[in-house]
Amino acid sequence: MKCLNQLYEGKAKKVFCTDDPEVYLVRYKDDATAGNGAKKGTIRGKGAINNLVTNHLMKMLETKGIPTHFIEQLSDRETLVKKVEIIPLEVIVRNVAAGSLAKRLGMEEGTKLSHTVLEYCYKDDALGDPMVNEYHIAALGAATPDELQQIADYSFKINEILTEYLKEVNIELIDFKLEFGRDSNGKVILADEISPDTCRFWDTRTHAHLDKDLFRRDLGGEEEAYQEVKKRILGE
């Protein structure tokens, strides 16, 4: 598989086209951002860890009936994925009050939610990725009602699978962000990544952060936390 032109560079990844028009190459970076890019830095080894953890979890989800864009891992930092048209929505699944939800609702961080919360944000950096509901999504034409229902169904199922899976390695899944895309047949599939960048992971015993909040909040120890997540999930 030959890597051709760069199509896109985001905050954490670069995407390239290949000599197969249905296949893209994703290269993960060590760059770290927070606050919609207001804070910038580097977390050493992050790119490789996010790539390896994402691929491991996506392969596991595939065995549980969740279609994903994953094709093949090429190296610690590079992976082949299916070409998809990204649906411009960030899907946030919340099990425990933390971050912006705790602030918005005046809840103490760490409060277990009586019901899993699903939120949508419109993917637009210039607008600050504003929160939207199904009516906004319909007005924007971002997704059809059937697609949105499929996204919700997949998101709840992914949450159940990951929560149980991570519990086995003493990681509590507080909340996480998902992105979906349409493949060449118009089918909705899971895309992007599942990593300490996009999930809040807490140690189930100590409640220590094992995610990007360490970077966001200037708490320190993010490199060690990312390595710990990789060690637990990959069994190293």
C-alpha positions as CSV (number, residue, x, y, z in Angstrom):
1,M,0.0,0.0,0.0
2,K,1.5,3.3,-1.1
3,C,1.0,6.5,0.9
4,L,0.2,9.4,-1.4
5,N,-0.9,13.0,-0.7
6,Q,-1.8,14.3,2.8
7,L,-5.5,15.0,2.8
8,Y,-5.9,16.5,6.3
9,E,-4.0,17.3,9.4
10,G,-5.9,17.6,12.7
11,K,-4.9,18.2,16.3
12,A,-3.8,14.6,16.9
13,K,-3.5,12.9,13.5
14,K,-2.6,13.2,9.8
15,V,-4.6,11.5,7.1
16,F,-3.2,10.5,3.7
17,C,-4.8,9.0,0.6
18,T,-3.3,5.7,-0.8
19,D,-3.1,4.0,-4.1
20,D,-6.4,2.4,-3.2
21,P,-9.2,5.0,-3.4
22,E,-11.2,3.3,-0.7
23,V,-8.3,3.2,1.8
24,Y,-6.7,6.0,3.9
25,L,-3.6,6.0,6.0
26,V,-3.8,7.6,9.5
27,R,-0.6,8.7,11.2
28,Y,-0.9,9.6,14.9
29,K,1.1,12.6,16.4
30,D,2.4,13.4,19.9
31,D,0.9,16.9,19.7
32,A,-1.6,17.7,22.5
33,T,-4.2,20.4,22.6
34,A,-6.9,21.5,25.0
35,G,-9.6,24.2,25.1
36,N,-10.3,24.0,21.3
37,G,-6.6,24.4,20.6
38,A,-6.0,27.3,23.0
39,K,-3.4,25.2,24.9
40,K,-0.8,23.3,22.9
41,G,2.0,21.0,23.9
42,T,3.4,17.5,23.5
43,I,2.9,14.2,25.3
44,R,5.8,12.0,24.5
45,G,4.8,8.7,23.0
46,K,1.1,9.7,22.8
47,G,0.7,9.1,19.1
48,A,1.9,5.5,19.3
49,I,-0.1,4.7,22.4
50,N,-3.4,6.2,21.0
51,N,-2.9,4.2,17.7
52,L,-2.2,0.9,19.5
53,V,-5.0,1.3,22.0
54,T,-7.5,2.5,19.4
55,N,-6.8,-0.4,17.1
56,H,-7.0,-2.9,20.0
57,L,-10.4,-1.6,21.1
58,M,-11.8,-1.3,17.6
59,K,-10.8,-4.9,16.8
60,M,-12.5,-6.0,20.0
61,L,-15.7,-4.0,19.2
62,E,-15.8,-5.5,15.7
63,T,-16.1,-9.0,17.4
64,K,-19.1,-7.6,19.3
65,G,-21.0,-6.4,16.2
66,I,-19.8,-2.8,15.9
67,P,-18.6,-1.9,12.4
68,T,-15.5,0.2,12.4
69,H,-13.2,1.9,9.8
70,F,-10.2,-0.2,11.0
71,I,-8.4,-2.3,8.3
72,E,-4.8,-2.9,9.3
73,Q,-2.1,-1.6,11.7
74,L,1.1,-0.8,9.7
75,S,3.3,0.4,12.6
76,D,3.2,1.9,16.1
77,R,1.9,5.2,14.6
78,E,0.3,4.2,11.3
79,T,-2.9,2.4,10.5
80,L,-4.9,1.8,7.3
81,V,-8.6,2.7,7.6
82,K,-11.6,2.6,5.3
83,K,-12.4,5.8,3.5
84,V,-15.4,7.4,5.1
85,E,-17.3,10.6,4.9
86,I,-17.2,11.9,8.5
87,I,-20.6,12.8,9.9
88,P,-19.9,16.3,11.4
89,L,-21.0,15.3,15.0
90,E,-19.0,14.6,18.1
91,V,-21.0,12.1,20.1
92,I,-20.3,12.3,23.9
93,V,-21.4,9.4,26.1
94,R,-21.4,10.2,29.9
95,N,-21.6,7.8,32.8
96,V,-20.3,10.0,35.6
97,A,-20.5,13.8,36.0
98,A,-17.1,15.3,35.0
99,G,-15.7,18.2,33.0
100,S,-18.2,20.5,31.3
101,L,-21.2,18.4,32.3
102,A,-20.4,18.8,36.0
103,K,-20.0,22.6,35.6
104,R,-23.2,23.0,33.5
105,L,-25.4,21.1,35.9
106,G,-23.7,22.1,39.1
107,M,-22.9,18.5,40.0
108,E,-19.9,17.4,42.0
109,E,-17.3,15.8,39.7
110,G,-17.4,12.0,40.2
111,T,-21.1,11.8,40.8
112,K,-22.5,8.6,39.2
113,L,-25.3,9.5,36.8
114,S,-28.6,7.7,37.3
115,H,-28.9,7.4,33.5
116,T,-26.3,7.4,30.8
117,V,-26.3,10.8,29.0
118,L,-25.8,11.1,25.3
119,E,-24.8,14.5,23.9
120,Y,-24.0,15.8,20.4
121,C,-21.7,18.6,19.3
122,Y,-21.5,20.1,15.9
123,K,-17.9,19.6,14.5
124,D,-16.8,23.1,13.7
125,D,-13.6,24.5,15.3
126,A,-14.5,28.1,14.3
127,L,-17.7,27.8,16.2
128,G,-16.1,26.0,19.2
129,D,-18.0,22.7,18.5
130,P,-21.3,23.9,19.9
131,M,-23.7,21.4,21.5
132,V,-26.7,20.6,19.4
133,N,-29.8,18.4,19.6
134,E,-31.7,16.3,17.1
135,Y,-33.6,19.3,15.8
136,H,-30.4,21.3,15.1
137,I,-28.9,18.2,13.4
138,A,-32.0,17.9,11.2
139,A,-31.9,21.6,10.3
140,L,-28.1,21.4,9.5
141,G,-28.6,18.3,7.4
142,A,-25.7,16.7,9.4
143,A,-27.4,13.3,9.6
144,T,-30.8,11.7,8.7
145,P,-33.1,10.6,11.5
146,D,-32.3,6.9,10.7
147,E,-28.5,7.7,10.8
148,L,-28.9,9.5,14.1
149,Q,-30.8,6.6,15.6
150,Q,-28.1,4.2,14.4
151,I,-25.4,6.4,15.9
152,A,-27.3,6.5,19.3
153,D,-27.8,2.7,19.2
154,Y,-24.1,2.1,18.5
155,S,-23.0,4.6,21.1
156,F,-25.0,3.0,23.9
157,K,-23.8,-0.5,22.8
158,I,-20.2,0.7,22.7
159,N,-20.6,2.1,26.1
160,E,-21.8,-1.2,27.5
161,I,-19.0,-3.2,25.9
162,L,-16.2,-0.8,26.8
163,T,-17.4,-0.3,30.4
164,E,-17.4,-4.1,31.1
165,Y,-14.1,-4.6,29.2
166,L,-12.3,-1.8,31.0
167,K,-13.6,-2.8,34.4
168,E,-11.5,-6.0,34.0
169,V,-8.3,-3.9,34.0
170,N,-9.4,-1.6,36.8
171,I,-10.3,1.4,34.5
172,E,-13.6,3.2,35.0
173,L,-15.1,4.7,31.9
174,I,-16.3,8.2,33.0
175,D,-17.2,9.6,29.6
176,F,-15.9,9.5,26.0
177,K,-16.2,11.0,22.6
178,L,-17.1,9.0,19.4
179,E,-17.2,10.0,15.8
180,F,-18.9,8.1,13.0
181,G,-18.7,8.2,9.2
182,R,-20.4,6.8,6.1
183,D,-18.5,4.2,4.1
184,S,-18.7,3.9,0.3
185,N,-22.0,2.1,0.6
186,G,-23.5,4.8,2.8
187,K,-23.3,2.6,5.9
188,V,-22.7,4.3,9.3
189,I,-19.5,2.9,10.9
190,L,-17.3,3.9,13.9
191,A,-14.4,6.1,12.9
192,D,-11.7,8.3,14.5
193,E,-10.2,6.9,17.7
194,I,-10.8,5.5,21.2
195,S,-7.9,6.6,23.5
196,P,-6.9,8.5,26.6
197,D,-7.3,11.6,24.3
198,T,-11.0,11.0,23.7
199,C,-12.0,9.2,26.9
200,R,-12.0,10.0,30.6
201,F,-10.4,7.0,32.2
202,W,-10.1,6.8,36.0
203,D,-8.5,4.1,38.1
204,T,-11.3,2.2,39.7
205,R,-9.6,2.0,43.1
206,T,-7.8,5.4,43.5
207,H,-9.9,7.5,41.0
208,A,-6.6,8.8,39.6
209,H,-6.9,10.3,36.2
210,L,-5.5,8.2,33.3
211,D,-6.3,10.6,30.5
212,K,-5.8,14.0,28.8
213,D,-7.3,15.8,31.8
214,L,-3.8,15.6,33.3
215,F,-2.6,17.8,30.4
216,R,-5.8,20.0,30.3
217,R,-5.6,20.8,34.0
218,D,-1.8,21.0,34.3
219,L,-1.7,18.2,36.8
220,G,1.3,16.5,35.3
221,G,2.1,12.8,34.9
222,E,0.3,12.5,31.6
223,E,3.1,10.5,29.9
224,E,3.1,7.9,32.7
225,A,-0.8,7.8,32.7
226,Y,-0.9,7.1,28.9
227,Q,1.7,4.4,29.3
228,E,-0.3,2.8,32.1
229,V,-3.5,2.7,30.0
230,K,-1.6,1.0,27.2
231,K,-0.1,-1.5,29.7
232,R,-3.5,-2.4,31.1
233,I,-5.4,-2.6,27.9
234,L,-2.8,-4.3,25.8
235,G,-1.8,-6.6,28.7
236,E,1.9,-5.6,28.5
